[in-house]
Amino acid sequence: MHSHPEAADTLIVGASLYDGTGAVPLERDVALRNGRIAAIGNLSNWLADDVIEANGRALAPGFIDVHTHDDTHVIRSPQMLPKISQGVTTVIVGNCGISASPVTLKGDPPDPMNLLGDRDAFRYPTFSAWIDAVNAAKPAVNVGALIGHTALRNNHMDDLKRAATSAEIAAMRAQLEDALAHGALGLSTGLAYGSAYEASTEEVATLAEPLAAAGALYTTHMRTEFDAILDAMEEAYHIGRHARVPVIISHLKCAGPSNWGRSAQVLTSLEGARRYQPVGCDCYPYSRSSSTLDLKQVTGDIDITITWSTPHPEQAGKLIKAIAQEWGVTQQEAARRLQPAGAVYHNMSEDDVRRILSHPATMVGSDGLPNDPLPHPRLWGAFPRVLGHYVRDAALIPLEEAVRKMTSLSARRFGLTERGEVRVGWHADLVLFDPATVRDTATFDAPQQVADGIDAVWVNGVLSYRDGQPTGERAGHFVARGERAMQAFAVQAF
């Protein structure tokens, strides 16, 4: 015991500490100083400018949203309310093959790059130009970034409906290498989309070769999440083996009624691969997906809700089958008339969602679409939905395991140094929440709602959100790729 009291910027007293590792919670005080965690324990002898009485509520590492499309949002809306209000302190952008940089457009952004905004949103010809813009905007959350394969194809190809030539792949690789040198986390693909579907496995595998030397990884929105999903998973594993890098399967799901119930088979495939190479996945805690409107998915066997339409904005919020009836045309023809458009697909079974979410290899990612005028509620609700609906109400997994999936697992996999755990000396990204009341309030009809039960959020030691309101302080910044924790290289731990 020191005879003189220690001083901190912030002292959080009497918290139930979930340290992020999956360990059971312990009652602890936590002191923050200069953006870092200064001490953990019984700190009755500490003084602080700001003392927060936790009263036994849960204190956890700030949540890491590993699957976002916030690439332009962190610059245009740096308060990042949809994320900070969930307890998210770090977002990873550039998923599904689409990133805001490095991008040089020849006209309007191709689908699905338009999810990030229209032509004027793409003003970052180099990755470092985008980093500078992020840091100048001072977002409320930290930002890590993947480089999108479709973005690179757009820069170097006159036609996205074919495979790239070796010269085009070389040009894409040069841009990827430049981004990796500036701290990009890895490469992402969106092989299910028309703008990348004709890319060969070899094209992606060759492009992925520089990742290993950089200590980066490969993430993929696979070629299909429908009936041929096991083949698509094999393709992802093959690319990871070829490039000698870890693989993360984005928003793992069994899409389409003919696929429902196959999650056990899908997870058996994942476990088999994990015996020989580092493979993981993320998912969002909902049984409906959302993206741009894809004609291939307008089959009539599931409900599809339109979220936006450029030619017919008045149809937002309606089911395609209702729009088709109103117009007296087929659903396919209605979909064609609505394009370009966004949609929510009612395409998963709840049992599959639960099985995938509860698997130890699964991280949580929102996949929220911040530019959508009627966004899927995952944008505002994904993390509290896990904590409230699945942990507390459904008792699917223990709270400490849910926290691990949102924090240390994500930080270790992506190489976010000294984040994702409450540990002395590490960055003070923290969330204080009430396990008894935390819940998502965002719904499909009213999706833009802050969660209940998220009491306080600190980003780099700065109190950024409290009692349902942003404080106005924004302390996030671009986070470059660090060393992935060694245990992440142990195949099973990945």
C-alpha positions as a printed Julia matrix, in Angstrom:
494×3 Matrix{Float64}:
   0.0     0.0     0.0
   1.37    3.41   -0.95
   1.35    6.04    1.79
   0.38    8.74   -0.69
  -2.65    8.29   -2.96
  -2.13    7.59   -6.66
  -3.8     9.92   -9.17
  -5.83    8.99  -12.22
  -7.93   10.83  -14.8
 -10.86    8.47  -14.24
 -11.67    5.92  -11.56
 -14.41    3.35  -12.13
 -15.38    1.9    -8.75
 -17.09   -1.38   -7.93
 -17.49   -2.85  -11.39
 -18.18   -6.45  -12.3
 -15.15   -6.76  -14.58
 -15.43   -8.89  -17.72
 -11.84   -8.69  -18.93
 -12.55   -9.88  -22.49
 -10.79  -13.25  -22.27
 -13.89  -15.26  -21.38
 -12.88  -15.47  -17.71
 -15.66  -15.21  -15.11
 -16.22  -11.65  -13.86
 -14.58  -10.29  -10.71
 -15.45   -7.21   -8.66
 -12.77   -4.64   -9.43
 -11.98   -0.93   -9.57
 -10.26    0.34  -12.73
  -8.16    3.5   -13.06
  -7.54    5.3   -16.36
  -4.66    7.68  -17.03
  -3.43    9.26  -20.28
  -5.65    7.07  -22.43
  -4.45    3.81  -20.88
  -5.57    1.47  -18.13
  -3.38    2.51  -15.18
  -4.47    0.0   -12.52
  -7.0    -2.75  -11.78
  -7.86   -3.96   -8.27
  -9.05   -2.45   -5.02
  -8.15    1.17   -5.65
  -9.67    2.79   -2.56
  -6.43    4.69   -2.15
  -6.61    6.37   -5.6
  -7.76    9.89   -6.41
  -9.31   10.86   -9.72
 -10.81   13.89  -11.43
 -13.75   11.76  -12.54
 -15.12    8.97  -10.3
 -17.8     6.66  -11.72
 -19.7     4.38   -9.34
 -20.35    1.18  -11.27
 -22.53   -0.35   -8.52
 -21.79   -3.86   -9.75
 -22.68   -3.24  -13.39
 -20.57   -4.94  -16.07
 -17.36   -3.27  -17.24
 -15.92   -4.77  -20.42
 -13.43   -3.88  -23.14
 -15.06   -1.66  -25.76
 -16.72   -3.8   -28.4
 -14.97   -4.28  -31.74
 -17.31   -4.31  -34.73
 -15.34   -6.51  -37.13
 -17.78   -6.19  -40.01
 -18.8    -2.67  -40.97
 -19.35   -0.53  -44.02
 -18.49    2.68  -42.14
 -15.66    3.58  -44.57
 -17.1     6.98  -45.5
 -19.36    7.33  -42.46
 -16.41    7.76  -40.05
 -15.48   10.85  -42.09
 -18.93   12.28  -42.9
 -20.62   11.52  -39.54
 -17.68   11.25  -37.15
 -19.9    11.24  -34.04
 -20.65    7.6   -35.05
 -23.75    7.46  -32.87
 -25.04    4.11  -34.23
 -21.84    2.45  -32.99
 -20.75    4.35  -29.87
 -24.3     3.96  -28.49
 -23.86    0.15  -28.6
 -20.56    0.24  -26.71
 -18.54   -0.19  -29.89
 -15.15    1.56  -29.64
 -13.46    0.21  -32.8
 -14.9    -0.48  -36.26
 -13.27   -2.47  -39.05
 -14.18   -1.13  -42.49
 -13.48   -2.29  -46.04
 -15.47   -5.52  -45.85
 -17.08   -7.56  -48.66
 -14.6    -6.41  -51.3
 -15.69   -2.78  -51.08
 -13.57   -0.03  -49.55
 -13.5     3.75  -49.9
  -9.83    3.63  -50.85
  -7.73    3.27  -52.86
 -10.4     4.22  -55.42
 -10.43    6.11  -58.71
 -13.87    6.02  -60.32
 -14.58    6.19  -64.04
 -18.24    7.14  -63.46
 -20.76    6.14  -60.82
 -19.54    3.57  -58.28
 -20.39    0.02  -59.39
 -22.76   -2.09  -57.28
 -22.16   -2.8   -54.37
 -19.6     0.01  -53.91
 -22.61    2.33  -53.99
 -23.4     1.11  -50.45
 -20.61    3.48  -49.33
 -22.15    6.49  -51.04
 -22.46    8.06  -54.47
 -19.69    9.31  -56.73
 -18.61   12.21  -54.5
 -17.96    9.89  -51.53
 -14.99    8.33  -53.35
 -12.26   10.94  -53.17
  -9.34    8.88  -51.85
  -7.09    7.65  -54.68
  -4.62    6.28  -52.12
  -5.08    4.52  -48.8
  -2.95    7.16  -47.06
  -5.25    9.93  -48.36
  -8.18    8.12  -46.71
  -6.22    7.68  -43.43
  -5.51   11.42  -43.39
  -9.21   12.16  -43.9
 -10.21    9.79  -41.06
  -7.78   11.38  -38.63
  -8.78   14.9   -39.7
 -12.45   14.03  -39.05
 -11.63   12.83  -35.5
 -14.21   10.03  -35.33
 -15.68    8.96  -31.98
 -14.4     5.39  -32.54
 -11.13    3.8   -33.64
 -11.0     2.65  -37.25
  -9.13   -0.31  -38.75
  -9.39   -1.04  -42.47
  -9.36   -3.84  -45.02
  -8.75   -3.22  -48.71
 -11.56   -4.31  -51.03
 -10.87   -6.56  -54.01
 -13.8    -5.04  -55.94
 -12.44   -1.54  -55.28
  -9.07   -2.61  -56.75
 -10.77   -4.27  -59.75
 -12.71   -1.04  -60.37
  -9.43    0.91  -60.49
  -7.74   -1.29  -63.09
 -10.41   -3.0   -65.2
 -12.63   -1.67  -67.97
 -15.16   -4.48  -67.41
 -15.87   -6.1   -64.04
 -17.84   -8.95  -65.61
 -14.68  -10.94  -66.45
 -11.54  -12.3   -64.79
  -8.57   -9.96  -64.44
  -5.5   -10.33  -66.67
  -2.08  -10.89  -65.14
  -1.18   -7.24  -65.82
  -4.34   -6.09  -64.03
  -3.61   -8.38  -61.08
  -0.09   -6.94  -60.87
  -1.51   -3.39  -60.78
  -4.01   -4.4   -58.07
  -1.21   -6.02  -56.06
   0.89   -2.85  -56.18
  -2.01   -0.85  -54.68
  -2.63   -3.54  -52.06
   1.07   -3.56  -51.09
   1.05    0.22  -50.7
  -2.0     0.01  -48.41
  -0.45   -2.8   -46.35
   2.67   -0.65  -45.9
   0.37    2.03  -44.44
  -1.24   -0.33  -41.93
  -4.19   -1.95  -43.71
  -5.4    -5.1   -41.93
  -5.74   -7.26  -45.03
  -7.71   -7.98  -48.18
 -11.48   -8.52  -48.41
 -13.51  -10.0   -51.23
 -17.18   -9.92  -52.19
 -17.23  -12.81  -54.65
 -21.03  -13.18  -54.55
 -21.49   -9.79  -56.24
 -21.69   -9.32  -60.0
 -18.69   -6.96  -59.89
 -16.42   -9.77  -58.6
 -18.23  -13.01  -59.41
 -16.24  -13.55  -62.62
 -12.92  -13.21  -60.74
 -11.2   -16.59  -60.78
  -9.97  -18.28  -57.62
  -6.48  -17.87  -59.07
  -6.97  -14.1   -59.44
  -7.8   -13.75  -55.74
  -5.1   -16.2   -54.61
  -2.43  -14.32  -56.61
  -3.63  -10.94  -55.32
  -3.5   -12.31  -51.75
   0.18  -13.3   -51.95
   1.6   -10.08  -50.4
  -0.54  -10.52  -47.25
   1.71  -13.07  -45.52
   4.86  -10.93  -45.42
   2.79   -8.08  -43.94
   1.22  -10.28  -41.25
  -2.21   -9.42  -42.71
  -5.28  -11.59  -43.33
  -7.94  -12.5   -45.88
 -11.66  -11.95  -45.26
 -14.4   -12.96  -47.64
 -18.05  -12.51  -48.43
 -17.98  -15.9   -50.14
 -19.01  -16.73  -53.68
 -22.28  -18.11  -52.36
 -24.08  -18.54  -49.03
 -26.82  -20.6   -50.72
 -26.82  -24.28  -51.74
 -23.17  -24.47  -52.87
 -21.91  -22.94  -49.6
 -19.53  -25.83  -48.82
 -17.77  -25.35  -52.17
 -17.51  -21.62  -51.47
 -15.94  -22.37  -48.07
 -13.4   -24.71  -49.73
 -12.47  -21.9   -52.12
 -11.87  -19.56  -49.15
  -9.68  -22.15  -47.38
  -7.72  -22.74  -50.59
  -6.96  -19.01  -50.99
  -5.79  -18.85  -47.35
  -3.5   -21.87  -47.83
  -2.09  -20.53  -51.09
  -1.29  -17.14  -49.55
  -0.32  -18.7   -46.17
  -2.63  -16.34  -44.26
  -5.56  -16.6   -41.85
  -9.06  -16.61  -43.35
 -12.18  -14.98  -41.93
 -15.54  -15.88  -43.45
 -17.78  -12.83  -43.29
 -21.34  -12.99  -41.91
 -21.48  -16.8   -42.01
 -25.04  -17.91  -42.72
 -27.18  -20.55  -44.42
 -29.12  -18.43  -46.9
 -32.3   -19.53  -48.62
 -34.99  -22.0   -47.47
 -33.34  -24.97  -49.24
 -30.28  -24.36  -47.05
 -32.04  -24.03  -43.69
 -30.81  -26.48  -41.08
 -27.39  -26.93  -42.71
 -25.47  -24.88  -40.11
 -24.2   -28.05  -38.38
 -22.7   -29.19  -41.69
 -21.24  -25.74  -42.36
 -19.64  -25.61  -38.9
 -18.24  -29.14  -39.35
 -16.5   -27.85  -42.5
 -15.14  -24.87  -40.53
 -13.86  -27.11  -37.73
 -12.22  -29.45  -40.22
 -10.35  -26.56  -41.84
  -9.37  -25.14  -38.44
  -7.37  -28.29  -37.72
  -4.93  -27.33  -40.48
  -5.08  -23.57  -40.98
  -6.31  -20.48  -39.12
  -9.95  -19.91  -40.08
 -12.65  -17.98  -38.26
 -15.92  -16.22  -39.0
 -18.2   -13.43  -37.91
 -21.98  -13.17  -37.84
 -24.73  -10.73  -36.97
 -27.54  -11.77  -34.59
 -30.52  -11.59  -36.95
 -32.27  -13.97  -39.36
 -32.61  -11.38  -42.13
 -29.8   -10.03  -44.3
 -29.47   -6.74  -46.17
 -27.56   -5.43  -49.18
 -28.24   -3.97  -52.58
 -31.18   -5.51  -54.47
 -29.89   -8.61  -56.27
 -32.11   -9.97  -59.07
 -30.7   -13.49  -58.51
 -32.31  -13.52  -55.07
 -35.76  -12.44  -56.28
 -37.09  -15.99  -56.61
 -40.43  -15.65  -54.84
 -39.5   -18.14  -52.11
 -38.67  -15.52  -49.44
 -40.01  -12.1   -48.48
 -37.85   -9.16  -49.57
 -38.37   -5.65  -48.2
 -37.14   -2.66  -50.25
 -35.13   -0.2   -48.13
 -34.37    2.37  -50.86
 -34.82    2.75  -54.6
 -33.35    5.48  -56.77
 -36.14    5.52  -59.41
 -38.94    4.73  -56.92
 -38.07    6.15  -53.47
 -41.77    6.0   -52.5
 -41.59    2.16  -52.39
 -39.1     2.04  -49.45
 -40.39   -0.1   -46.59
 -42.65   -2.24  -48.8
 -42.35   -5.93  -49.72
 -41.43   -6.63  -53.35
 -44.45   -8.94  -53.68
 -46.75   -6.06  -52.65
 -45.04   -3.66  -55.09
 -45.32   -6.27  -57.9
 -49.03   -6.71  -57.15
 -49.59   -2.96  -57.1
 -47.87   -2.6   -60.49
 -49.44   -5.76  -61.95
 -46.06   -7.29  -62.87
 -43.88  -10.23  -61.75
 -41.55   -9.82  -58.75
 -38.55  -10.06  -61.17
 -39.93   -7.24  -63.31
 -40.71   -5.12  -60.21
 -37.16   -5.66  -58.96
 -35.74   -4.59  -62.33
 -37.8    -1.38  -62.26
 -36.7    -0.6   -58.69
 -32.98   -0.79  -59.42
 -30.64    0.55  -58.2
 -32.13   -0.29  -54.82
 -31.47   -1.73  -51.37
 -33.22   -4.65  -49.73
 -33.7    -6.72  -46.59
 -33.92  -10.47  -47.32
 -35.92  -12.71  -44.96
 -33.55  -15.56  -45.79
 -32.29  -17.38  -42.66
 -33.57  -19.79  -40.04
 -33.34  -18.76  -36.39
 -31.86  -22.15  -35.4
 -28.98  -21.67  -37.82
 -28.35  -18.14  -36.55
 -28.13  -19.44  -32.98
 -25.86  -22.35  -33.86
 -23.41  -20.13  -35.75
 -23.47  -17.31  -33.18
 -22.73  -19.68  -30.31
 -19.76  -21.4   -32.02
 -16.43  -20.55  -30.31
 -14.86  -19.45  -33.62
 -17.51  -16.79  -34.3
 -16.98  -13.07  -33.72
 -19.8   -10.52  -33.71
 -20.02   -7.99  -36.53
 -22.97   -5.74  -37.33
 -22.69   -5.49  -41.12
 -24.71   -2.3   -40.67
 -25.32   -0.04  -43.68
 -25.07    3.56  -42.42
 -26.05    5.2   -45.72
 -29.3     3.26  -46.0
 -32.31    5.54  -45.3
 -34.18    2.58  -43.74
 -31.26    0.49  -42.46
 -31.45   -3.07  -41.17
 -31.62   -2.66  -37.33
 -28.25   -4.42  -36.97
 -26.65   -1.0   -37.64
 -27.85    0.24  -34.23
 -28.66   -2.99  -32.4
 -26.29   -5.89  -33.11
 -24.17   -5.85  -29.93
 -26.91   -5.13  -27.36
 -29.06   -7.73  -29.13
 -26.44  -10.38  -28.38
 -26.15   -9.24  -24.74
 -29.87   -8.81  -24.08
 -31.76  -11.16  -26.36
 -29.32  -14.04  -26.79
 -27.36  -13.99  -23.51
 -29.95  -12.87  -20.97
 -33.32  -13.83  -22.47
 -32.45  -16.93  -24.54
 -29.49  -18.08  -22.35
 -27.69  -19.12  -25.55
 -24.17  -18.38  -24.25
 -22.73  -16.99  -21.0
 -22.14  -13.23  -20.82
 -18.35  -13.63  -20.49
 -18.31  -15.7   -23.7
 -20.39  -13.1   -25.57
 -17.96  -10.4   -24.42
 -14.99  -12.51  -25.63
 -16.6   -12.78  -29.1
 -16.91   -8.98  -29.24
 -13.48   -8.07  -27.84
 -10.33  -10.18  -27.37
 -11.14  -12.69  -30.12
 -11.57   -9.85  -32.61
  -8.51   -7.87  -31.48
  -6.23  -10.91  -31.56
  -7.4   -12.01  -34.98
  -7.09   -8.63  -36.64
  -3.89   -7.53  -34.91
  -5.39   -4.59  -32.97
  -2.5    -4.15  -30.56
  -3.25   -3.69  -26.84
  -7.0    -3.59  -27.36
  -9.78   -6.07  -26.66
  -8.88   -6.85  -23.04
  -8.98   -4.91  -19.8
  -5.29   -5.14  -18.97
  -2.91   -2.69  -17.25
  -1.02   -0.6   -19.8
  -3.48   -1.29  -22.6
  -5.64    1.3   -24.37
  -8.59    2.39  -22.24
 -11.41    1.41  -24.61
 -14.19    0.42  -22.2
 -17.95   -0.01  -21.95
 -20.02    0.02  -18.74
 -23.42   -1.64  -19.16
 -26.2    -3.17  -17.11
 -26.59   -6.89  -17.91
 -30.13   -6.8   -16.47
 -31.43   -4.07  -18.8
 -29.15   -3.99  -21.85
 -31.19   -4.55  -25.01
 -31.52   -3.46  -28.61
 -34.45   -1.15  -29.29
 -33.9    -0.83  -33.06
 -36.58   -2.64  -35.1
 -37.13   -3.19  -38.82
 -39.88   -0.55  -38.78
 -37.97    1.95  -36.6
 -34.3     1.01  -36.95
 -32.58    4.21  -35.84
 -32.81    3.8   -32.05
 -30.08    3.78  -29.41
 -29.85    0.72  -27.18
 -30.97    0.53  -23.56
 -28.55   -0.26  -20.75
 -25.29    1.07  -22.23
 -24.29    3.43  -19.42
 -20.85    4.75  -20.38
 -18.29    4.31  -23.14
 -14.64    5.37  -23.09
 -12.5     5.55  -26.22
  -8.76    5.9   -25.61
  -9.56    6.94  -22.03
 -12.04    9.66  -23.02
 -15.67    9.43  -21.82
 -17.48    9.57  -25.17
 -21.03    8.37  -24.42
 -23.02    8.45  -21.18
 -26.61    7.67  -20.21
 -27.97    7.56  -23.74
 -26.14   10.65  -25.02
 -22.81   11.29  -26.75
 -20.62   13.57  -24.61
 -19.38   15.46  -27.67
 -15.82   14.21  -27.13
 -14.4    12.25  -30.07
 -11.14   10.44  -29.33
 -10.93    7.75  -32.01
  -8.41    7.56  -34.83
  -7.1     5.27  -37.56
  -5.55    2.11  -36.1
  -2.79    0.47  -38.12
  -2.25   -3.28  -38.19
  -0.13   -4.46  -35.27
   1.32   -7.87  -34.54
  -1.4   -10.45  -34.12
  -1.07  -12.02  -30.69
   1.02  -15.18  -30.96
  -1.8   -17.32  -29.66
  -3.83  -16.3   -32.71
  -1.33  -18.24  -34.82
  -2.1   -21.41  -32.91
  -4.63  -22.78  -35.35
  -7.3   -23.68  -32.8
  -7.0   -20.41  -30.89
  -7.54  -18.33  -34.01
